[in-house]
Amino acid sequence: MTTTICASADVARSARIGPRSRIWHLAQIGDGAVLGGDCVVGRGAYIGPGVHVGDKVKIQNYALVYAPARLEAGVFIGPAVVFTNDLHPRAVDVDGELKTGRDWSPVGVLVRAGASVGARAVCVAPVTVGRWAMVGAGAVVIRDVPDFALVVGSPARQIGWVGRAGERLEKDGDSVWRCARTGERFMEEEGQLHEI
């Protein structure tokens, strides 16, 4: 399979698109963006200039990934997810003049390998979503999410742990968690989960 870019997609000439990636209708890929191999970018999704996307990432319809976001390999971004990039958003400065790109320093969202961000979630930069973590649909993430954590709500709060299969982990003794589907086991220490 070769790379597929729909005719209605707007892909900057300076963007680098990896092999076998598919970019669907009305998607936008900005200047200098890097998209790894085997990625899927859904209808109307926006990947800003300079954004880095790893291999095997799925970015669903109408997601907005603003620079300087970075998505590691195997990440899932649900429909209509938004990653912000401005700590102090204003259209005008204190004198009432229209702000330009020189008037702010963008901050980014980092989504670590294998993590999932559910539909319509908002990640308010700067935050990191840890490896294999899961952000529930509609959540508003304002602080870092630990590896394997399951977070929901506004603001997002942790309600459990998930394994690589995306299923909620079950308690299996003192500080030990287990995935019923895969058999993976994890140790919880000081609010972090580590594979056994």
ABEGO torsion letter per residue (X at the ends): XBBBBBAABBBBAABBBBBGBBBBBGBBBBBGBBBBBGBBBBBGBBBBBGBBBBBGBBBBBGBBBBOABBBBBGBBBBBGBBBBABABBBABBAAGBBBBAAABBBBBBBBBBGBBBBBGBBBBOBBBBBBGBBBBBGBBBABBBBBGBBBBEOBBBBAEBBBAAGBBBBBBEBGBBBBAAAGBBBBBBGGBBBBX
